[in-house]
Amino acid sequence: MRAFLTAALFAAVVLIAACGQPGDPAPAILHDARTAYITGENLTAEELYQRYLQEFPQGENRLEAWNRLYDIAVNLRKDMRKAVPIVDAMLLEYASDPAVFPEVVERAAGLHGALREWDIAAGLWTRYIQLPGITGAHRSQARIQLAKCLTLDKKAEQALAVLRECGQSGEESGVIFQCRIEEAGILLRMDQFDAAKTKLQDLLSSSDVDSGRRAQAGFLLGETFEALQLKAEAIRTYESILADYPNPQAVKARLEYLRK
């Protein structure tokens, strides 16, 4: 009996040592960081995750630590500027990891876009588009985001060139349709009304598109008709999308204005 108790006590000591914090501090730091994060102790969680990153350059949970620091900065503290050095460090650390890097580039591009740093965001979207292994659909979605950044940076011609590259890699028709809608929207903002009208009418003649995107194209066509002072055509177009447009109040407002 004494031998059994001695063996059991020895096993317990070994188990505690295996989990034991002094010899292997990484699990302890992570445990405390996770606990602080879950209980809303953001400052403590930040300090512990930063300590983990500093002390364990080869740690297997580094991605978790970076993601938690980003989440605390952006979603909990609402401080996007503080997240910039986090994504910059992630871009360096995961540059050779094809499983993680595309998502990091996408996150960085979105962050700089939210900060209205259009040139930096555009550079990151361009980098994303050039990554190997990206699907055609993801590449076209990135082109749409890149075009928006270029347009907001007053580089509309470059934005049009980017959007016209959509559809070259076998993307699904809905994504290509969205690229064409964005292209028409840029033409409209450039006061190229006839070109925008032709493109939008061509899009609306397509049968292979969902009602939401069709309504989006229809709203742009209504705006184009207004710009061309074709009031009756604008009214008919707005009426045709009223049931499907995501913001029907916007359509009703346009109709009310035109019917005065």
MOJOFEN-V899198 format. One record per run of one state. SS is the DSSP state (alpha for helix, beta for strand, coil for the rest). FROM is the first residue (numbers start at 0). TO is the last residue. If there is no record, write none. Layout:
SS | FROM | TO
SS | FROM | TO
//
This chain:
coil | 0 | 0
alpha | 1 | 18
coil | 19 | 23
alpha | 24 | 37
coil | 38 | 40
alpha | 41 | 54
coil | 55 | 60
alpha | 61 | 75
coil | 76 | 78
alpha | 79 | 92
coil | 93 | 99
alpha | 100 | 113
coil | 114 | 116
alpha | 117 | 128
coil | 129 | 134
alpha | 135 | 151
coil | 152 | 154
alpha | 155 | 162
coil | 163 | 171
alpha | 172 | 188
coil | 189 | 191
alpha | 192 | 203
coil | 204 | 209
alpha | 210 | 226
coil | 227 | 229
alpha | 230 | 240
coil | 241 | 246
alpha | 247 | 257
coil | 258 | 259
//
